[in-house]
Amino acid sequence: MKLEHINVGMTALALDLYIKVAFSGLPPKVKPPALGSDYNENIAGFLNRFEAEPSEEAQAKLRRYVMRLGNRKYPFMKFVLQEHLIQDEFVFVVDTHDDMFDIPSSEFDELRKIREFNREIKKQIETLWAERELPTLASLKALVTGSGTQEEKNRYKDFSSKAILVVDDDPVMGETLEELLKSRGFNVERLFDGVDAVREADPLRHALIIMDNDMRIMDGQEACRILKEDPKRCSIPIMIASARNIDISMINKADAYLVKPFHQDVLFSFIRHILKIS
């Protein structure tokens, strides 16, 4: 949903449903401190500010509006309105924010329980949002699923014998991109890290690799370098995608570089250019 269509009333509903689930069982007066005393004024302020995430994400292109509300067991969970993959399309997301800590072996079981609790809370909240037809990742995936015309599908039909390999350690990003590509008639395979891409990439199976740059074990630049130096697989075109600015000279082995979020037309223009589709 376009940002200008997300208003105070819609955001207040999303927050009410968040609080209903995240703080169920607590006294009604117990509210997240972040909401302050003037509920609507606070929401309006929330919609009018941009908060880039700290450290490495400070250069992020994805616009992200954040309010740390927590839940009844964990203080760091976030209410987020963010641009997700497709430029100018915003969705409400619950960020569990529980992957930020190293896990001492003595505390692993306890932290695992907190993570499981947080993920269940996230699932419940986002399900309620979807039921009330608020913009969510589910609605975004539905939007891109139905976005391809039969004429566009015919344009890419010569590549139906091979797949586009999508490599991204964010499962929701990967799923959304997969649905977008399938909407144009492409076959899609998905992997979750550069290590997997290096192991599985096959010119007989894959017409193109679209690979996120920022992955935990092996990033896209390194995976691209390895594949391009392999005589048997260097012919596979590789598109590197990233939400952060990258020095283009660092990825000169890639066939294309895509900044997230992107317009759908830009993505498919790149694909047509790389695959020499008229």
C-alpha positions, 0 to 999 in steps of 0.5 A: 500500500502506498504510504500516503494511503496509510493514515492515523486511523489505520495505524491506530487499528494496527497498534490496537491489535498489536497491544491486544495480543502482545499484552493480553493478560496484563491489567488494561492500564499497562501500556507500552511506554513508547505510546505516550499519553496522547495516543493519536498525536504519537501515531501521527508523529510515528507516521511523520518520522523516518528511523533508519536502523542502527549500525550496518543498516544505517545506509538502508534504502528500504524506508522503515518506520519503527516503534519499539513496544515489546510484549508481556515477556520481551521488551525489544519487539518492534511495531514496524511500517516498512517498504518491502522489496517493491518500491513505494509498497508499505506493509505492517510487520512485527519485528521480533528483534530476538536475533540480536544477542549471542546465546551463552550455552547456559541460557540457550533453552531460555532464549529459545523459549522466548524466541518461540513465544515471540514468533507465536505473538508475531504470527497472531498479530499479523494474522489479525492484521490480515483479517482486518485487511491491513497491509501486510506481507501476505497482501503484498505477496497476493498483489505481486502474484496477480500482477503478470498478464498473459502477454508478459508470460508469453514473452518469457515462455522460451525460458520455461525449461530453466529456472531463475535461482533466487538466493536470499536468507530473508525467507519473506523477501525470497518468497515475495520475489519468487511470487513476482517472478512466477507471476510472469511465468518463470520457474523459480528455485530458492536457496538461502545463502551464498554457500548454497548457491555455490554448491547448487548453481547449474547452467543446465538448470538455471537461466539466471541467479538473483542473489541478495548481497547481505547474507550471513555465511557467504555474501553475494559478492563472494558467491558471485566471484567463486561462480564467475571463476568456475569455467563450468558455471561462469556463463550463468548470469548473476544479478546482485540485489542489496538494500545498501549502497555498494561500491560498484567496483566491488561487484564488477563480476556480476552481470547486474546490480539491483537496489532494493526496493525496486520498481517491478518494471526495473527488475524485468527490464534487467532480466530481459536485458540479461537474457536477451529477450526482446 
